[in-house]
C-alpha cells in the first residue's frame, strides 16, 4: 500500500480527525473511505449519464457517431 502526503488547512484536518474519531476509525481510514465513496459515486453518475444519452438515440460506442452531438444537445443552457 502506498503512503502519500496531503496538505490540508488546520480546520479541515481538525474536522477530519473529529469525524474519524466519531466513526471509530483512523484519519487514514476515514480519508480512504471518502475517496472510495467519491470515486464510486462519480462512476455511477457517469454510467447514468451515458445511459441517458444512449436513451436519446445516440450511439455511445467508441468515438464519432452522434454521441458528440447528443452530449452538446443535452448540456444545460447557460
WOMOCOR-V540239 format. One record per run of one state. SS is the DSSP state (alpha for helix, beta for strand, coil for the rest). FROM is the first residue (numbers start at 1). LEN is the number of residues. If there is no record, write none. Layout:
# WOMOCOR-V540239
<<SS	FROM	LEN> <SS	FROM	LEN>>
This chain:
# WOMOCOR-V540239
<<coil	1	9> <alpha	10	14> <coil	24	3> <alpha	27	29> <coil	56	11> <alpha	67	8> <coil	75	4>>
